[in-house]
């Protein structure tokens, strides 16, 4: 079938983790024989920020590494209805990601109502529905066929708080065309890859990462990410942590390969308001075969096997003990890495999600013989 995705950006992953999964989903759907196109606005925040910091080089590199991803660019709002009408022509399924402007979301719904010749789904992979509901209220989803939510807790919120009857849990997953184990010399003990959390995990960042580095000066720590304020960069330097700024997502497996372990420090809303939703980095780290230690995070959906696929710690003291244990025990590192990789390959690849999306589409479209899914 023909599938069209409207995204903030496929090209740029500068503080834009949604690009990770969407690239992988496009590849997985294409591998299954579908015609897949991503549409992004010619000017968007993530791409502009990337070019401001790093010039055109990363854009050229993206084109070189992802020549298989079909990308269409649309323009100004004055002609948005006409552009959406053209971009969706012949589509069987249209996915609209939540990190889009309300004007676009409404325009696509308008075309869906007028033409009524494609299935239309809203794809939510953020905590805004819980943390800033007034922002989500700007989206007109009247003519959408349903919502894809990246966790049961978010799906429940869409049903109860927003009155949507057709909601499917559709977790993110690892793009295993990019994330797989690599061989490299270990030059770091701990690598953390994540952007500044806008006060959503500042205390945890201090207690679990910075204080651990201060307590273990013999170990080597490195951090990759963007939007770190000056005071945060100064704190990293004071803790002896090597801050390396932005890293293209397709380079992350190389960074994982050079380290003995990585950490999962979830943002507050995914612990308190929307439990059970891991970050995309969790899937990617386990797919890369690196041992992972997680700060308190309730895996209420049973996506992984705590203690087997990754180590779960409850306190900063437990974090330091786990780091030391993994740094000193290569056999335990190997065991945890192998378990995590096994779970990803069995349940959490973009290929798994591509199959699930086909099933969701079949259910909505009423394809004979399609297995019904729980909604």
VENPESUL-V315904 format. One record per run of one state. SS is the DSSP state (alpha for helix, beta for strand, coil for the rest). FROM is the first residue (numbers start at 1). TO is the last residue. Records with the same first field share a line. If there is no record, write none. Layout:
BEGIN
SS->FROM-TO + FROM-TO
END
This chain:
BEGIN
coil->1-1 + 7-17 + 32-34 + 42-44 + 55-56 + 66-69 + 75-76 + 88-92 + 98-101 + 116-118 + 125-127 + 132-132 + 137-145 + 150-151 + 161-166 + 170-173 + 175-187 + 194-201 + 216-220 + 225-229 + 239-241 + 244-248 + 258-258 + 265-268 + 273-279 + 288-290 + 295-305 + 307-309 + 313-315 + 329-329 + 348-348 + 366-375
beta->2-6 + 35-41 + 70-74 + 93-97 + 119-124 + 146-149 + 167-169 + 174-174 + 188-193 + 221-224 + 242-243 + 259-264 + 291-294 + 306-306 + 310-312 + 349-349
alpha->18-31 + 45-54 + 57-65 + 77-87 + 102-115 + 128-131 + 133-136 + 152-160 + 202-215 + 230-238 + 249-257 + 269-272 + 280-287 + 316-328 + 330-347 + 350-365
END
